[in-house]
Amino acid sequence: MKKRGQGGFIRSLRRGTALFLATMALWVLSLTTDFSGAGETIRILGDSPAFVAAALSAELTQLPPEKDTLLNRWGWLAVRQSPWLTAGREQLEKALAAPAPSPMPEPDDPQDLTRLPQVTTAPDDILPKTWKHEDSFLSAQSLSVNNTTSQAVDVASLAADPVDITFPAEGPQILIMHTHGTEAYTMDGSDVYTPSDTSRTVDSRYNMIRVGDEMAGILTEMGFSVLHDTALYDYPAYSGSYDRSKAGIEKYLEQYPSIRVVLDVHRDALVGAGGEVYKTMTTGQAQETAQVMLVVGSNDSGLEHPAWQKNLTLALKIQGRLMEISPTLARPITIRTSRFNQHLTTGSLLVEVGSHGNTLEEALAAARLFARAAGEEFSRFLPPS
């Protein structure tokens, strides 16, 4: 009797210990903000030999082998002590076994619609609009910034800061490229192309490559050494464009360490709630001209980008130059949560030239004015002659 009673005491002790471990597991889960945090906690504790040994020594029964998941070792011990946990075992395993991607991929631009409504109206039926400063935007003097992030931004202070860029005397100084090179405009006159998708084409005479050529020509005339990357990073697949263009930029920077400025040239896509198509228009120009918008990425998405405000300072300087040409040539700068590969240099900007409702000629007119305004600012970076 004494021996049987002693065995019962040991079993009770083991059961109590196991239930304590289960309670501890639930407590750990409750302290985490989400299942991904719990998984990391379990992984760390599970890798502790002392903790694993203590947990396994308190098992009630021998557990059958499990597949290699985050719930092996002591995790299954805790789960099997509770009918509630056992019932939700598959869901819990799925949540904990899905690790967060590392490193996180560059996101595709959520504002650039991958499937735009087909433009079937004539160019004259597309609605022109001049985008201007709004009361909810940040401003300093005549500068305007639409901050869509949670980051605090002092526009006046950043606009007054100097741009810490010096162009070397030898080698390429500026890289023009296109993460979404197949983006195109509304067909008009002789500007007719074979679409690869809605408002897109692989024909470099009519897509963003053509716009980049215009910019590169102006900047070269102004005395800068310019490289133009004409790769189509969004074709044949749109998804993953920023990861592919990131690899391309890194290759150029490695090959040409003299590059200080990277301009990723796009066009916008503007569709109203009722499906109406808009085009951006600058007022007061002899030639019909699209507007230009500078987009600045940030670290708001959690991706590393500590110096993003340096890019914003450069954008503010260029916006000021654009407004000297015409008060409506530049749309308000937009700060976005994504970083758009702009962490690779402190002279990186995303340039939106018009929208898909504009014609190519309207976009080219804007591209020429942008290049001259940007070139005037870049001239400050040239070494003394």
Order of alpha helices (4+ residues) and beta strands (2+ residues): alpha-alpha-alpha-alpha-alpha-alpha-beta-beta-beta-alpha-beta-alpha-beta-alpha-beta-beta-beta-alpha-beta-beta-alpha
